Amino acid sequence: MSEHLKLVVHHGERARTAGRLTGDAVMEAVAGAGVEAATALRGVEGFGAHHRLRTDRLLTLSDDLPYLTVVVGAASAVAPLATHVAELVPTGLLTLERAALPGLGLDDEPFPWAGATAKLTVHCARGAVRAVAGALVVEGAAGVTALVGVDGVLGGRRRRGSVRGGGSDVPAAVIAVGTSATVLRALPRVRGAAGEHVLCLERVDVVRRAGVAVGPLPVAPERDPAGLGVWQRVLVALGAEERAAHHLVRELRAAGCAGATAMRGAFATFGGAVHRERALALRRRAPVHLTIVDTPGSVRRLWPLIEAATARDGLVTCETLPAVRIHPVGGGRMGGLRLAAPR
C-alpha cells in the first residue's frame, strides 16, 4: 500500500503572510503541490494556543474567525508541502497524519483496518453533497456530517467560492463514521453519487453517540518509543444543540485546552434524527462540527466537559495524531512535523 498523508492547517481568517491573506497563500501552495484534494472551511467559533476567542455570535469578536484547510495526497507531495506551509503560517496549528485513499494506490480489499471503526471523508463538489450524504445514510453509517467549503482543489484544479453565490463545483467534505464493513459496503454507492471526488479513510474510535457511551476514551501514550510527541483529536458533532457547542468552546478555553474550532454543517445525522440549516428559522438550528486537539493527558482532563455537552445529543470520536505543530502568538513552538510511530 502506498503511503498517503493528511495535512490540516488551522489559522485565523484575517492572518496575513507577506502582505496577503494566509489562507490564500496556503491554498496557492496546495494547488501547485500535486495533491489529490483540498477543502478550506470557515469556522464560526474557536480559539488556538493564544486562547483568544473568536466567534460570529458577537460582532466585536468576529473579525478573525477560525479558518481550516484539509489536504490529502501522496506522502511524496504532502510531506514537503507541510514543511512549506509551516513557513507560511507563522502562528496557528498544523497536524499531519497517515491516511488511506481508496482508488488511489490502495485496493479496497483488504480493508486497511479490518474489524475497526473507520472515518470516511468524501471530498466532492458542493453540488454532490446531498447525494453523497444520502448514500451514506442509506448504507447505515453511524454518523454523517456535511461541511461546505469556501475554497479548495479537486481534480487538479483550484475552485473558489464567490460572493455572488453559486460555486456548486467548490469542494466540500462529507464525513461519515461506521464499521469497516459498513464503509466497504458504502463505497460503490458513494462513488456513484459523488461525481468527481477523492475518498480518505482513517481509523477512529467512536466514544459517544446520541447521548450514550459507546466505548471508552482511548488511552494513548504522551510519547512514542522514539520520544516523539503523540496527540489526540476529538471530534464532537452536534445536531440542533448549537448552544451546547457554544458553551463547550468557552469551557474548553477556560480549562486551558490547546485549541478548538467549531464549524456549522449543512447536514448531520446520528442516532436517527436528521439536522440541517433552516433558511427561514428565527433561531439557528444548524448542526455543529467541533474539532478539539490536545495531548492525551489534557484530553482525559477535559473529558468531563465533553461528556456533559453531549449528554443528550451528538457523536463523539477520538483519533491519535502522530504529528502536531503549534506556533502561539508571541513566539515559542510546541511539537513538530515528524510522524510518531503508529499505535
Disulfide bonds with the S-S distance in Angstrom:
none
